[in-house]
């Protein structure tokens, strides 16, 4: 609490707004130009059975578990049927009010997993998170893909 008050006082004394301080504190680690994350499996438009294998690809960066700070690394998150996180929002394990997860977290550095989804159409998008689960700066997002689960 004292730290927050001190940061606020220093920010006000130096002319920074509270919003600017919060934005600075929530920015992700730097990502190199051209870094790319993508789905190897499944392919966009594919029909799959549940559970299905998902494989993640990454170019221009490396994988490190959550909590491990090392330049040009991160860990995967898969957004299911939801909009991408913004560059200033942390992505912690997060579930909708149903039994279906809408954010899958791979904090151990996994690049392959089995995903179980209900039958129907679903969108999937990957975002690489830094050691603190923030999207990198600039964010490293995959293309959003659509799959059908039979």
VMD Tcl script that builds the backbone (N, CA, C; Angstrom):
set m [mol new atoms 450]
animate dup $m
set s [atomselect $m all]
$s set {name element resname resid chain x y z} {
  {N N UNK 1 A 0.832 -1.182 0.000}
  {CA C UNK 1 A 0.000 0.000 0.000}
  {C C UNK 1 A 0.879 1.249 0.000}
  {N N UNK 2 A 1.924 1.230 0.829}
  {CA C UNK 2 A 2.818 2.389 0.878}
  {C C UNK 2 A 3.493 2.616 -0.462}
  {N N UNK 3 A 3.876 1.512 -1.130}
  {CA C UNK 3 A 4.523 1.619 -2.426}
  {C C UNK 3 A 3.591 2.289 -3.425}
  {N N UNK 4 A 2.324 1.882 -3.442}
  {CA C UNK 4 A 1.351 2.486 -4.358}
  {C C UNK 4 A 1.198 3.970 -4.093}
  {N N UNK 5 A 1.142 4.349 -2.822}
  {CA C UNK 5 A 1.007 5.769 -2.476}
  {C C UNK 5 A 2.241 6.543 -2.919}
  {N N UNK 6 A 3.417 5.927 -2.743}
  {CA C UNK 6 A 4.658 6.582 -3.151}
  {C C UNK 6 A 4.700 6.765 -4.664}
  {N N UNK 7 A 4.322 5.731 -5.424}
  {CA C UNK 7 A 4.298 5.829 -6.889}
  {C C UNK 7 A 3.323 6.911 -7.323}
  {N N UNK 8 A 2.138 6.953 -6.694}
  {CA C UNK 8 A 1.151 7.968 -7.032}
  {C C UNK 8 A 1.682 9.366 -6.725}
  {N N UNK 9 A 2.284 9.535 -5.553}
  {CA C UNK 9 A 2.824 10.843 -5.173}
  {C C UNK 9 A 3.930 11.272 -6.128}
  {N N UNK 10 A 4.828 10.352 -6.474}
  {CA C UNK 10 A 5.899 10.688 -7.403}
  {C C UNK 10 A 5.339 11.026 -8.782}
  {N N UNK 11 A 4.334 10.256 -9.204}
  {CA C UNK 11 A 3.715 10.515 -10.501}
  {C C UNK 11 A 3.061 11.876 -10.543}
  {N N UNK 12 A 2.327 12.227 -9.489}
  {CA C UNK 12 A 1.674 13.530 -9.447}
  {C C UNK 12 A 2.695 14.654 -9.368}
  {N N UNK 13 A 3.759 14.419 -8.612}
  {CA C UNK 13 A 4.791 15.444 -8.458}
  {C C UNK 13 A 5.535 15.702 -9.759}
  {N N UNK 14 A 5.667 14.665 -10.581}
  {CA C UNK 14 A 6.404 14.839 -11.835}
  {C C UNK 14 A 5.491 15.122 -13.024}
  {N N UNK 15 A 4.178 15.194 -12.766}
  {CA C UNK 15 A 3.255 15.561 -13.838}
  {C C UNK 15 A 2.720 14.390 -14.640}
  {N N UNK 16 A 3.001 13.153 -14.265}
  {CA C UNK 16 A 2.448 11.992 -14.966}
  {C C UNK 16 A 1.059 11.701 -14.441}
  {N N UNK 17 A 0.188 11.238 -15.290}
  {CA C UNK 17 A -1.142 10.850 -14.832}
  {C C UNK 17 A -1.095 9.435 -14.263}
  {N N UNK 18 A -2.062 9.119 -13.423}
  {CA C UNK 18 A -2.163 7.771 -12.867}
  {C C UNK 18 A -2.318 6.761 -13.997}
  {N N UNK 19 A -3.095 7.098 -15.029}
  {CA C UNK 19 A -3.285 6.186 -16.163}
  {C C UNK 19 A -1.969 5.915 -16.871}
  {N N UNK 20 A -1.128 6.928 -17.022}
  {CA C UNK 20 A 0.167 6.734 -17.667}
  {C C UNK 20 A 1.051 5.821 -16.833}
  {N N UNK 21 A 1.011 5.970 -15.524}
  {CA C UNK 21 A 1.803 5.104 -14.641}
  {C C UNK 21 A 1.306 3.669 -14.750}
  {N N UNK 22 A -0.017 3.476 -14.726}
  {CA C UNK 22 A -0.569 2.124 -14.839}
  {C C UNK 22 A -0.209 1.513 -16.180}
  {N N UNK 23 A -0.264 2.303 -17.261}
  {CA C UNK 23 A 0.089 1.801 -18.584}
  {C C UNK 23 A 1.543 1.371 -18.612}
  {N N UNK 24 A 2.434 2.170 -18.033}
  {CA C UNK 24 A 3.853 1.829 -18.024}
  {C C UNK 24 A 4.092 0.538 -17.250}
  {N N UNK 25 A 3.379 0.339 -16.165}
  {CA C UNK 25 A 3.588 -0.839 -15.332}
  {C C UNK 25 A 3.059 -2.109 -15.987}
  {N N UNK 26 A 2.163 -1.969 -16.976}
  {CA C UNK 26 A 1.545 -3.161 -17.535}
  {C C UNK 26 A 2.042 -3.511 -18.937}
  {N N UNK 27 A 2.972 -2.780 -19.490}
  {CA C UNK 27 A 3.463 -3.100 -20.825}
  {C C UNK 27 A 4.273 -4.385 -20.798}
  {N N UNK 28 A 4.152 -5.149 -21.873}
  {CA C UNK 28 A 4.867 -6.416 -21.969}
  {C C UNK 28 A 6.321 -6.220 -22.347}
  {N N UNK 29 A 7.073 -7.301 -22.239}
  {CA C UNK 29 A 8.482 -7.298 -22.628}
  {C C UNK 29 A 8.601 -7.042 -24.129}
  {N N UNK 30 A 9.739 -6.537 -24.541}
  {CA C UNK 30 A 9.973 -6.229 -25.954}
  {C C UNK 30 A 9.999 -7.510 -26.785}
  {N N UNK 31 A 9.426 -7.419 -27.974}
  {CA C UNK 31 A 9.465 -8.516 -28.948}
  {C C UNK 31 A 10.233 -8.018 -30.167}
  {N N UNK 32 A 11.063 -8.870 -30.761}
  {CA C UNK 32 A 11.790 -8.440 -31.958}
  {C C UNK 32 A 10.856 -8.271 -33.159}
  {N N UNK 33 A 11.229 -7.387 -34.053}
  {CA C UNK 33 A 10.442 -7.190 -35.278}
  {C C UNK 33 A 10.382 -8.505 -36.039}
  {N N UNK 34 A 9.221 -8.810 -36.570}
  {CA C UNK 34 A 9.062 -10.015 -37.381}
  {C C UNK 34 A 8.755 -11.282 -36.608}
  {N N UNK 35 A 8.675 -11.204 -35.270}
  {CA C UNK 35 A 8.329 -12.397 -34.500}
  {C C UNK 35 A 6.921 -12.849 -34.882}
  {N N UNK 36 A 6.723 -14.147 -34.938}
  {CA C UNK 36 A 5.445 -14.684 -35.404}
  {C C UNK 36 A 5.090 -15.945 -34.636}
  {N N UNK 37 A 3.829 -16.037 -34.225}
  {CA C UNK 37 A 3.294 -17.237 -33.597}
  {C C UNK 37 A 2.157 -17.734 -34.486}
  {N N UNK 38 A 2.017 -19.062 -34.597}
  {CA C UNK 38 A 1.030 -19.615 -35.525}
  {C C UNK 38 A 0.637 -21.023 -35.104}
  {N N UNK 39 A -0.507 -21.471 -35.622}
  {CA C UNK 39 A -0.946 -22.852 -35.404}
  {C C UNK 39 A -0.347 -23.737 -36.481}
  {N N UNK 40 A 0.302 -24.809 -36.058}
  {CA C UNK 40 A 0.706 -25.869 -36.974}
  {C C UNK 40 A -0.510 -26.779 -37.178}
  {N N UNK 41 A -1.164 -27.119 -36.078}
  {CA C UNK 41 A -2.427 -27.873 -36.050}
  {C C UNK 41 A -3.327 -27.235 -35.011}
  {N N UNK 42 A -4.604 -27.170 -35.227}
  {CA C UNK 42 A -5.320 -27.513 -36.449}
  {C C UNK 42 A -5.167 -26.408 -37.488}
  {N N UNK 43 A -5.571 -26.700 -38.684}
  {CA C UNK 43 A -5.543 -25.728 -39.781}
  {C C UNK 43 A -6.853 -24.944 -39.814}
  {N N UNK 44 A -6.784 -23.714 -40.295}
  {CA C UNK 44 A -7.978 -22.892 -40.439}
  {C C UNK 44 A -8.988 -23.611 -41.326}
  {N N UNK 45 A -10.248 -23.681 -40.868}
  {CA C UNK 45 A -11.319 -24.318 -41.636}
  {C C UNK 45 A -11.430 -25.816 -41.419}
  {N N UNK 46 A -10.533 -26.401 -40.653}
  {CA C UNK 46 A -10.519 -27.854 -40.450}
  {C C UNK 46 A -11.678 -28.303 -39.563}
  {N N UNK 47 A -12.169 -29.526 -39.819}
  {CA C UNK 47 A -13.135 -30.184 -38.944}
  {C C UNK 47 A -12.367 -31.217 -38.134}
  {N N UNK 48 A -12.552 -31.165 -36.816}
  {CA C UNK 48 A -11.797 -32.034 -35.916}
  {C C UNK 48 A -12.747 -32.753 -34.968}
  {N N UNK 49 A -12.264 -33.833 -34.373}
  {CA C UNK 49 A -12.978 -34.520 -33.304}
  {C C UNK 49 A -12.381 -34.068 -31.985}
  {N N UNK 50 A -13.190 -34.020 -30.954}
  {CA C UNK 50 A -12.709 -33.588 -29.648}
  {C C UNK 50 A -12.428 -34.797 -28.775}
  {N N UNK 51 A -11.293 -34.823 -28.101}
  {CA C UNK 51 A -10.237 -33.811 -28.082}
  {C C UNK 51 A -9.382 -33.883 -29.355}
  {N N UNK 52 A -8.754 -32.752 -29.684}
  {CA C UNK 52 A -7.892 -32.686 -30.859}
  {C C UNK 52 A -6.508 -32.178 -30.437}
  {N N UNK 53 A -5.526 -32.508 -31.259}
  {CA C UNK 53 A -4.162 -32.068 -30.985}
  {C C UNK 53 A -3.963 -30.664 -31.534}
  {N N UNK 54 A -3.408 -29.799 -30.707}
  {CA C UNK 54 A -3.029 -28.457 -31.142}
  {C C UNK 54 A -1.508 -28.366 -31.023}
  {N N UNK 55 A -0.861 -27.906 -32.096}
  {CA C UNK 55 A 0.591 -27.693 -32.103}
  {C C UNK 55 A 0.848 -26.242 -32.442}
  {N N UNK 56 A 1.765 -25.637 -31.695}
  {CA C UNK 56 A 2.048 -24.214 -31.829}
  {C C UNK 56 A 3.415 -24.000 -32.456}
  {N N UNK 57 A 3.494 -23.045 -33.366}
  {CA C UNK 57 A 4.756 -22.673 -33.980}
  {C C UNK 57 A 5.149 -21.262 -33.578}
  {N N UNK 58 A 6.451 -21.003 -33.581}
  {CA C UNK 58 A 6.976 -19.689 -33.199}
  {C C UNK 58 A 8.232 -19.420 -34.014}
  {N N UNK 59 A 8.306 -18.226 -34.617}
  {CA C UNK 59 A 9.492 -17.814 -35.369}
  {C C UNK 59 A 10.014 -16.505 -34.795}
  {N N UNK 60 A 11.323 -16.393 -34.698}
  {CA C UNK 60 A 11.945 -15.148 -34.277}
  {C C UNK 60 A 12.047 -14.964 -32.780}
  {N N UNK 61 A 11.558 -15.917 -31.997}
  {CA C UNK 61 A 11.630 -15.875 -30.538}
  {C C UNK 61 A 11.764 -17.299 -30.016}
  {N N UNK 62 A 11.961 -17.420 -28.722}
  {CA C UNK 62 A 12.051 -18.722 -28.088}
  {C C UNK 62 A 10.989 -18.886 -27.024}
  {N N UNK 63 A 10.872 -20.096 -26.513}
  {CA C UNK 63 A 9.900 -20.418 -25.475}
  {C C UNK 63 A 10.609 -20.499 -24.131}
  {N N UNK 64 A 9.983 -19.913 -23.101}
  {CA C UNK 64 A 10.448 -20.028 -21.723}
  {C C UNK 64 A 9.210 -20.129 -20.837}
  {N N UNK 65 A 9.280 -20.892 -19.771}
  {CA C UNK 65 A 8.121 -20.995 -18.876}
  {C C UNK 65 A 7.751 -19.638 -18.275}
  {N N UNK 66 A 6.498 -19.521 -17.863}
  {CA C UNK 66 A 6.049 -18.315 -17.172}
  {C C UNK 66 A 6.940 -18.091 -15.955}
  {N N UNK 67 A 7.231 -16.844 -15.674}
  {CA C UNK 67 A 8.061 -16.500 -14.527}
  {C C UNK 67 A 9.548 -16.472 -14.824}
  {N N UNK 68 A 9.953 -16.987 -15.977}
  {CA C UNK 68 A 11.367 -16.995 -16.367}
  {C C UNK 68 A 11.609 -15.800 -17.280}
  {N N UNK 69 A 12.434 -14.870 -16.823}
  {CA C UNK 69 A 12.728 -13.673 -17.610}
  {C C UNK 69 A 13.993 -13.897 -18.425}
  {N N UNK 70 A 13.824 -13.949 -19.733}
  {CA C UNK 70 A 14.932 -14.118 -20.656}
  {C C UNK 70 A 14.543 -13.385 -21.927}
  {N N UNK 71 A 15.422 -12.557 -22.452}
  {CA C UNK 71 A 15.101 -11.746 -23.625}
  {C C UNK 71 A 14.560 -12.588 -24.777}
  {N N UNK 72 A 13.590 -12.013 -25.483}
  {CA C UNK 72 A 13.023 -12.610 -26.703}
  {C C UNK 72 A 12.424 -13.991 -26.494}
  {N N UNK 73 A 11.799 -14.194 -25.328}
  {CA C UNK 73 A 11.106 -15.457 -25.054}
  {C C UNK 73 A 9.714 -15.171 -24.509}
  {N N UNK 74 A 8.894 -16.197 -24.495}
  {CA C UNK 74 A 7.561 -16.112 -23.921}
  {C C UNK 74 A 6.936 -17.482 -23.857}
  {N N UNK 75 A 5.677 -17.527 -23.487}
  {CA C UNK 75 A 4.937 -18.790 -23.446}
  {C C UNK 75 A 3.575 -18.579 -24.098}
  {N N UNK 76 A 2.984 -19.673 -24.557}
  {CA C UNK 76 A 1.755 -19.625 -25.349}
  {C C UNK 76 A 0.493 -19.495 -24.499}
  {N N UNK 77 A -0.479 -18.796 -25.081}
  {CA C UNK 77 A -1.861 -18.740 -24.604}
  {C C UNK 77 A -2.741 -18.938 -25.830}
  {N N UNK 78 A -3.831 -19.669 -25.670}
  {CA C UNK 78 A -4.795 -19.839 -26.757}
  {C C UNK 78 A -6.119 -19.246 -26.298}
  {N N UNK 79 A -6.598 -18.285 -27.072}
  {CA C UNK 79 A -7.889 -17.651 -26.811}
  {C C UNK 79 A -8.947 -18.433 -27.577}
  {N N UNK 80 A -9.982 -18.885 -26.875}
  {CA C UNK 80 A -11.042 -19.691 -27.476}
  {C C UNK 80 A -12.324 -18.869 -27.494}
  {N N UNK 81 A -12.821 -18.602 -28.692}
  {CA C UNK 81 A -14.098 -17.898 -28.852}
  {C C UNK 81 A -14.136 -16.573 -28.099}
  {N N UNK 82 A -13.038 -15.829 -28.134}
  {CA C UNK 82 A -13.019 -14.527 -27.480}
  {C C UNK 82 A -12.083 -13.594 -28.220}
  {N N UNK 83 A -12.240 -12.325 -27.950}
  {CA C UNK 83 A -11.381 -11.322 -28.561}
  {C C UNK 83 A -9.990 -11.411 -27.957}
  {N N UNK 84 A -9.019 -10.945 -28.700}
  {CA C UNK 84 A -7.644 -10.947 -28.211}
  {C C UNK 84 A -7.494 -9.968 -27.057}
  {N N UNK 85 A -6.584 -10.292 -26.169}
  {CA C UNK 85 A -6.259 -9.375 -25.079}
  {C C UNK 85 A -5.556 -8.156 -25.661}
  {N N UNK 86 A -5.635 -7.042 -24.955}
  {CA C UNK 86 A -4.934 -5.848 -25.406}
  {C C UNK 86 A -3.495 -5.904 -24.921}
  {N N UNK 87 A -2.673 -5.053 -25.454}
  {CA C UNK 87 A -1.261 -5.036 -25.085}
  {C C UNK 87 A -1.061 -4.632 -23.629}
  {N N UNK 88 A -2.072 -4.081 -22.987}
  {CA C UNK 88 A -1.898 -3.645 -21.602}
  {C C UNK 88 A -2.622 -4.525 -20.592}
  {N N UNK 89 A -3.203 -5.645 -21.022}
  {CA C UNK 89 A -3.927 -6.482 -20.070}
  {C C UNK 89 A -3.205 -7.804 -19.824}
  {N N UNK 90 A -2.982 -8.147 -18.546}
  {CA C UNK 90 A -2.355 -9.436 -18.269}
  {C C UNK 90 A -3.321 -10.571 -18.591}
  {N N UNK 91 A -2.778 -11.716 -18.976}
  {CA C UNK 91 A -3.601 -12.870 -19.316}
  {C C UNK 91 A -3.340 -13.976 -18.309}
  {N N UNK 92 A -4.082 -14.003 -17.256}
  {CA C UNK 92 A -3.943 -15.068 -16.289}
  {C C UNK 92 A -4.946 -16.154 -16.644}
  {N N UNK 93 A -4.834 -17.319 -16.009}
  {CA C UNK 93 A -5.799 -18.382 -16.235}
  {C C UNK 93 A -7.177 -17.805 -15.955}
  {N N UNK 94 A -8.078 -17.997 -16.880}
  {CA C UNK 94 A -9.344 -17.287 -16.846}
  {C C UNK 94 A -10.396 -18.192 -17.470}
  {N N UNK 95 A -11.529 -18.341 -16.835}
  {CA C UNK 95 A -12.562 -19.220 -17.359}
  {C C UNK 95 A -13.892 -18.501 -17.443}
  {N N UNK 96 A -14.665 -18.861 -18.455}
  {CA C UNK 96 A -16.010 -18.305 -18.566}
  {C C UNK 96 A -16.878 -18.927 -17.471}
  {N N UNK 97 A -18.105 -18.517 -17.384}
  {CA C UNK 97 A -18.994 -19.026 -16.337}
  {C C UNK 97 A -19.519 -20.423 -16.644}
  {N N UNK 98 A -19.199 -20.950 -17.825}
  {CA C UNK 98 A -19.574 -22.319 -18.163}
  {C C UNK 98 A -18.353 -23.207 -17.912}
  {N N UNK 99 A -18.453 -24.465 -18.268}
  {CA C UNK 99 A -17.335 -25.390 -18.101}
  {C C UNK 99 A -16.299 -25.248 -19.210}
  {N N UNK 100 A -16.562 -24.410 -20.195}
  {CA C UNK 100 A -15.651 -24.260 -21.330}
  {C C UNK 100 A -14.613 -23.185 -21.049}
  {N N UNK 101 A -13.346 -23.522 -21.109}
  {CA C UNK 101 A -12.328 -22.490 -20.908}
  {C C UNK 101 A -12.265 -21.556 -22.110}
  {N N UNK 102 A -12.002 -20.278 -21.853}
  {CA C UNK 102 A -11.862 -19.347 -22.972}
  {C C UNK 102 A -10.441 -18.817 -23.094}
  {N N UNK 103 A -9.576 -19.194 -22.168}
  {CA C UNK 103 A -8.160 -18.838 -22.247}
  {C C UNK 103 A -7.355 -20.022 -21.735}
  {N N UNK 104 A -6.611 -20.632 -22.635}
  {CA C UNK 104 A -5.787 -21.789 -22.269}
  {C C UNK 104 A -4.360 -21.299 -22.090}
  {N N UNK 105 A -3.771 -21.637 -20.962}
  {CA C UNK 105 A -2.459 -21.121 -20.573}
  {C C UNK 105 A -1.434 -22.251 -20.596}
  {N N UNK 106 A -0.306 -22.002 -21.229}
  {CA C UNK 106 A 0.740 -23.019 -21.347}
  {C C UNK 106 A 2.026 -22.492 -20.725}
  {N N UNK 107 A 1.949 -22.242 -19.416}
  {CA C UNK 107 A 3.019 -21.601 -18.676}
  {C C UNK 107 A 4.250 -22.448 -18.438}
  {N N UNK 108 A 4.201 -23.722 -18.780}
  {CA C UNK 108 A 5.396 -24.567 -18.618}
  {C C UNK 108 A 6.231 -24.583 -19.891}
  {N N UNK 109 A 5.765 -23.832 -20.896}
  {CA C UNK 109 A 6.504 -23.774 -22.154}
  {C C UNK 109 A 6.058 -24.818 -23.162}
  {N N UNK 110 A 4.870 -25.381 -22.994}
  {CA C UNK 110 A 4.377 -26.407 -23.914}
  {C C UNK 110 A 4.164 -25.827 -25.312}
  {N N UNK 111 A 4.410 -26.665 -26.309}
  {CA C UNK 111 A 4.146 -26.265 -27.695}
  {C C UNK 111 A 3.196 -27.254 -28.381}
  {N N UNK 112 A 2.617 -28.154 -27.609}
  {CA C UNK 112 A 1.623 -29.107 -28.110}
  {C C UNK 112 A 0.724 -29.497 -26.956}
  {N N UNK 113 A -0.564 -29.703 -27.259}
  {CA C UNK 113 A -1.515 -30.087 -26.226}
  {C C UNK 113 A -2.730 -30.741 -26.855}
  {N N UNK 114 A -3.562 -31.342 -26.046}
  {CA C UNK 114 A -4.867 -31.841 -26.457}
  {C C UNK 114 A -5.901 -30.852 -25.936}
  {N N UNK 115 A -6.810 -30.434 -26.815}
  {CA C UNK 115 A -7.859 -29.491 -26.438}
  {C C UNK 115 A -9.205 -30.162 -26.633}
  {N N UNK 116 A -10.062 -30.026 -25.625}
  {CA C UNK 116 A -11.413 -30.585 -25.681}
  {C C UNK 116 A -12.395 -29.425 -25.767}
  {N N UNK 117 A -13.174 -29.395 -26.848}
  {CA C UNK 117 A -14.199 -28.371 -27.043}
  {C C UNK 117 A -15.525 -29.020 -27.394}
  {N N UNK 118 A -16.594 -28.347 -27.068}
  {CA C UNK 118 A -17.939 -28.814 -27.407}
  {C C UNK 118 A -18.115 -28.802 -28.922}
  {N N UNK 119 A -19.013 -29.647 -29.437}
  {CA C UNK 119 A -19.283 -29.625 -30.883}
  {C C UNK 119 A -19.742 -28.242 -31.338}
  {N N UNK 120 A -19.367 -27.907 -32.579}
  {CA C UNK 120 A -19.763 -26.631 -33.155}
  {C C UNK 120 A -18.568 -25.875 -33.697}
  {N N UNK 121 A -18.818 -24.641 -34.164}
  {CA C UNK 121 A -17.744 -23.789 -34.695}
  {C C UNK 121 A -17.085 -23.033 -33.551}
  {N N UNK 122 A -15.765 -22.923 -33.640}
  {CA C UNK 122 A -14.992 -22.207 -32.624}
  {C C UNK 122 A -13.892 -21.404 -33.300}
  {N N UNK 123 A -13.535 -20.290 -32.679}
  {CA C UNK 123 A -12.365 -19.537 -33.131}
  {C C UNK 123 A -11.246 -19.754 -32.124}
  {N N UNK 124 A -10.033 -19.810 -32.654}
  {CA C UNK 124 A -8.833 -19.959 -31.829}
  {C C UNK 124 A -7.825 -18.907 -32.263}
  {N N UNK 125 A -7.168 -18.313 -31.307}
  {CA C UNK 125 A -6.093 -17.383 -31.608}
  {C C UNK 125 A -5.041 -17.529 -30.527}
  {N N UNK 126 A -3.786 -17.505 -30.959}
  {CA C UNK 126 A -2.683 -17.601 -30.010}
  {C C UNK 126 A -2.119 -16.224 -29.750}
  {N N UNK 127 A -1.628 -16.051 -28.527}
  {CA C UNK 127 A -0.888 -14.847 -28.170}
  {C C UNK 127 A 0.267 -15.291 -27.279}
  {N N UNK 128 A 1.423 -14.765 -27.563}
  {CA C UNK 128 A 2.595 -15.084 -26.762}
  {C C UNK 128 A 2.621 -14.142 -25.568}
  {N N UNK 129 A 2.790 -14.698 -24.384}
  {CA C UNK 129 A 2.870 -13.891 -23.168}
  {C C UNK 129 A 4.288 -13.861 -22.643}
  {N N UNK 130 A 4.667 -12.739 -22.033}
  {CA C UNK 130 A 6.001 -12.653 -21.438}
  {C C UNK 130 A 6.015 -13.380 -20.094}
  {N N UNK 131 A 7.075 -13.237 -19.333}
  {CA C UNK 131 A 7.203 -13.969 -18.067}
  {C C UNK 131 A 6.080 -13.641 -17.087}
  {N N UNK 132 A 5.461 -12.454 -17.231}
  {CA C UNK 132 A 4.365 -12.030 -16.359}
  {C C UNK 132 A 2.993 -12.154 -17.028}
  {N N UNK 133 A 2.906 -12.881 -18.133}
  {CA C UNK 133 A 1.657 -13.148 -18.852}
  {C C UNK 133 A 1.147 -11.970 -19.668}
  {N N UNK 134 A 1.890 -10.907 -19.806}
  {CA C UNK 134 A 1.472 -9.775 -20.630}
  {C C UNK 134 A 1.836 -10.064 -22.087}
  {N N UNK 135 A 1.012 -9.620 -23.013}
  {CA C UNK 135 A 1.428 -9.678 -24.411}
  {C C UNK 135 A 2.685 -8.834 -24.590}
  {N N UNK 136 A 3.543 -9.237 -25.498}
  {CA C UNK 136 A 4.781 -8.509 -25.751}
  {C C UNK 136 A 4.497 -7.153 -26.407}
  {N N UNK 137 A 5.531 -6.365 -26.500}
  {CA C UNK 137 A 5.439 -5.068 -27.167}
  {C C UNK 137 A 6.438 -5.038 -28.313}
  {N N UNK 138 A 5.981 -5.101 -29.570}
  {CA C UNK 138 A 4.590 -5.210 -29.996}
  {C C UNK 138 A 4.038 -6.603 -29.728}
  {N N UNK 139 A 2.693 -6.722 -29.618}
  {CA C UNK 139 A 2.091 -8.033 -29.343}
  {C C UNK 139 A 2.408 -9.046 -30.444}
  {N N UNK 140 A 2.558 -10.295 -30.036}
  {CA C UNK 140 A 2.811 -11.389 -30.980}
  {C C UNK 140 A 1.563 -12.275 -30.962}
  {N N UNK 141 A 0.651 -11.998 -31.917}
  {CA C UNK 141 A -0.606 -12.724 -32.047}
  {C C UNK 141 A -0.578 -13.567 -33.307}
  {N N UNK 142 A -1.267 -14.713 -33.267}
  {CA C UNK 142 A -1.454 -15.497 -34.493}
  {C C UNK 142 A -2.650 -14.943 -35.260}
  {N N UNK 143 A -2.821 -15.434 -36.475}
  {CA C UNK 143 A -4.072 -15.197 -37.188}
  {C C UNK 143 A -5.161 -15.943 -36.417}
  {N N UNK 144 A -6.368 -15.401 -36.401}
  {CA C UNK 144 A -7.492 -16.092 -35.775}
  {C C UNK 144 A -7.958 -17.161 -36.763}
  {N N UNK 145 A -8.094 -18.394 -36.269}
  {CA C UNK 145 A -8.567 -19.479 -37.126}
  {C C UNK 145 A -9.934 -19.938 -36.656}
  {N N UNK 146 A -10.683 -20.550 -37.557}
  {CA C UNK 146 A -11.989 -21.110 -37.241}
  {C C UNK 146 A -11.924 -22.608 -37.500}
  {N N UNK 147 A -12.402 -23.375 -36.534}
  {CA C UNK 147 A -12.470 -24.826 -36.697}
  {C C UNK 147 A -13.896 -25.280 -36.381}
  {N N UNK 148 A -14.238 -26.470 -36.850}
  {CA C UNK 148 A -15.512 -27.070 -36.508}
  {C C UNK 148 A -15.220 -28.352 -35.743}
  {N N UNK 149 A -15.819 -28.483 -34.572}
  {CA C UNK 149 A -15.678 -29.703 -33.768}
  {C C UNK 149 A -16.924 -30.533 -34.007}
  {N N UNK 150 A -16.687 -31.799 -34.425}
  {CA C UNK 150 A -17.852 -32.667 -34.685}
  {C C UNK 150 A -18.148 -33.548 -33.489}
}
mol reanalyze $m
mol bondsrecalc $m
mol representation Tube
mol addrep $m
